[in-house]
């Protein structure tokens, strides 16, 4: 369960959910049956379930309701945990809310929640979560053809991952930023997700 959760986390951080969908769905079938799963692993699974649920729901496929339900359930659980420990969970809860509003098409609420998530992660010194929230905000702005804002968030995400020591992610962000600088928007959004 721990290795699987780490693989899902890396796929989410890299923005590589599509290539991981089938394996992830198999994991969903078994993750409630895990016995003795450590709480930290459970936290990450709930968080990742929400991020991936909302991501796949935005694809508007025949399984949109299934993915939306997964995202919403994760968002409710994370909000409950954030009530008990804002320090540890508020940035994750806010990021799930941002992804929820992105799914529903409310650009103002989504944009505000991304910024709140980034601020909470920074305030509580979760560099990796700050980088992830900035990455998700970049993809949100890219989806809405706001290249300047997307670049700003991609650069912030890269800086977070750099200070966190994630050299591989920094290299990937360098390539993404170079692609964004060199490409017109319409062809770009598919190659970066």
Buried (B, 14 or more C-beta within 10 A) or exposed (E): BEEBBEBBBBBBBBBEBEEBBEEBBEBBEEBEEBEEBEEEBBBBBBBBBBBBBBBBBBBEEEEBEBBBEBBBBBBBBBBEBBEEEBEEBBBBBBBBBBBBBBBBEEBEBBBBBBBBBBBBBBEBEBBBBBBBBBBBBBBBBBBBEBBEBBBBBBBBBBBBBBEBEBEEBBEBBEEBBEEBEEBEBEEBBEEBB
